[in-house]
Amino acid sequence: MNYVFFDLETQNLFDDVGGRDNIEKLKVACGVTWSTQRNDFAIYWEEDVPDLVQELKSATKVIGFNLRGFDYRVLQPYAPDTRFPAIPTLDLLLDIQQILGFRLSLDTIASASLGATKTADGVKSVEWFRAGQLDKVAEYCKADVDITRRVFEFGRDNGHVFYRSKLGSKLKVNVKWK
């Protein structure tokens, strides 16, 4: 059993590539995985994408937040023969959206469930990448993978996660994550 938690950061923003319809043009800046088999992080840069894709394909399950709608689409041009929809995946965003009928941010879930928040955002990550501050990009991506893993573990262990409504109420959503 090898669960691989995964997130990636991009080189570009939506405005740079003509909008959200062009996710495939964003280009990989950095990808990070945390494997239950390895019990550690692995960092992948753009030139390492073939190794990243191989790790994802060999996982028992890949777990992340918005993998199907974002991360896999960014990776697709690097691996045109890979069928990302066929990779066993738990996309926490899609799972919760299916239950609630609307999307929540990772930050909203993490802050209500764990009392932890994300360390930055994708815009800041692109700024760091462009400034050559690759260590900051990698650390931010690692932090996102870690918070995703912790949210998954909380939901798996408790059968629910929390989120805050727009009015600030703490609400619970039941999940079946194994």
ZIPETA-V572911 format. One record per residue. N is the residue number from 1. PSI is psi in whole degrees, -180 to 180 (NA if undefined). BURIAL is + if it has 16 or more other C-alpha atoms within 10 Angstrom, else -. Layout:
N,PSI,BURIAL
N,PSI,BURIAL
//
This chain:
1,120,-
2,101,-
3,132,+
4,117,+
5,136,+
6,142,+
7,156,+
8,158,+
9,154,+
10,165,+
11,-23,+
12,164,+
13,166,+
14,-41,-
15,-29,-
16,-23,-
17,14,-
18,20,-
19,180,-
20,-17,-
21,-8,-
22,39,-
23,-37,+
24,-15,+
25,0,+
26,-29,+
27,138,+
28,128,+
29,-51,+
30,139,+
31,143,+
32,138,+
33,156,+
34,121,+
35,135,+
36,-27,-
37,-44,-
38,-27,-
39,40,-
40,170,-
41,155,+
42,137,+
43,133,+
44,132,+
45,177,+
46,-43,+
47,-13,-
48,4,-
49,-39,+
50,-38,-
51,-39,-
52,-49,+
53,-40,+
54,-42,-
55,-43,-
56,-43,+
57,-28,+
58,-6,-
59,149,+
60,-43,-
61,139,+
62,132,+
63,133,+
64,-170,+
65,112,+
66,33,+
67,-48,+
68,-36,+
69,-14,-
70,-72,+
71,-48,+
72,-35,+
73,-35,+
74,-39,+
75,-27,+
76,-44,+
77,-23,-
78,-20,+
79,67,-
80,-23,-
81,-4,-
82,131,+
83,87,-
84,-36,+
85,-20,-
86,-13,-
87,127,-
88,117,+
89,138,+
90,107,+
91,105,+
92,-39,+
93,-51,+
94,-38,+
95,-47,+
96,-39,+
97,-39,-
98,-36,-
99,-48,-
100,-28,-
101,4,-
102,164,-
103,147,-
104,154,+
105,155,-
106,-40,+
107,-41,+
108,-43,+
109,-46,+
110,-42,+
111,-40,+
112,-34,+
113,-38,+
114,-15,-
115,22,-
116,151,-
117,162,+
118,154,+
119,-19,-
120,-154,-
121,174,-
122,-32,+
123,-46,-
124,-39,-
125,-43,+
126,-41,+
127,-46,-
128,-43,+
129,-47,+
130,-27,-
131,1,-
132,14,-
133,65,-
134,-30,+
135,-38,-
136,-39,-
137,-48,+
138,-43,+
139,-40,-
140,-45,+
141,-42,+
142,-42,+
143,-39,+
144,-41,+
145,-43,+
146,-44,+
147,-34,+
148,-44,+
149,-44,+
150,-38,+
151,-45,+
152,-50,+
153,-40,-
154,-49,+
155,-42,+
156,-46,+
157,-29,-
158,-14,-
159,9,-
160,163,+
161,165,+
162,159,+
163,165,+
164,135,+
165,171,-
166,-22,-
167,-2,-
168,-2,-
169,142,-
170,119,-
171,158,-
172,141,-
173,126,-
174,137,-
175,157,+
176,76,-
177,127,+
178,NA,-
//
